[in-house]
């Protein structure tokens, strides 16, 4: 199993190295040492392109990249509240 820390390496590198591995997991440490793991396992005869599509689909379903971007910089609680209010106003 290949472990890629998304904060240190680019997703492109992970996808390029997928050609030589049969499964890929991405581990991301965040606040309070939480970890999110995404597993993609190869079936017999499955191409690397299919694995890459599966991997990207799982990342988007779990909104992993969005969580990483949100936690990249510290935001104060007041900034978070302002953003929530702004989103609520847009829904009306």
C-alpha positions, -999 to +999 in steps of 0.1 A: +000+000+000+013+034-009+007+062+016+008+097+003+005+127+026-014+152+005-001+182+024+035+172+014+031+158-021+009+168-050-020+147-061-005+146-095+025+128-082+002+103-064-017+096-096+015+092-117+029+066-092-004+048-093+008+030-125+032+009-105+010+001-075-023-017-073-038+003-045-035+038-033-045+055+000-043+091+009-038+101+045-043+136+057-037+148+092-058+177+104-070+192+136-068+169+166-048+144+146-077+131+126-070+111+095-090+106+064-082+076+043-093+070+007-087+035-006-088+024-042-082-013-049-075-027-083-096-056-097-081-082-121-075-067-155-085-031-144-065-004-161-046+023-143-069+049-160-099+033-144-081+034-110-073+071-114-110+078-122-122+058-092-097+076-069-107+111-081-144+102-078-139+090-042-119+122-033-147+144-047-174+123-029-157+128+005-148+164-003-112+157+008-095+184-012-120+210+000-114+200+036-076+203+030-080+238+015-103+249+043-078+238+069-048+251+051-049+284+071-063+293+105-097+310+104-111+326+135-145+316+147-159+350+138-147+345+102-164+311+100-197+327+113-195+355+088-191+330+060-220+309+072-242+340+073-231+350+038-241+315+025-275+317+042-282+351+026-274+336-008-300+308-004-329+332+002 
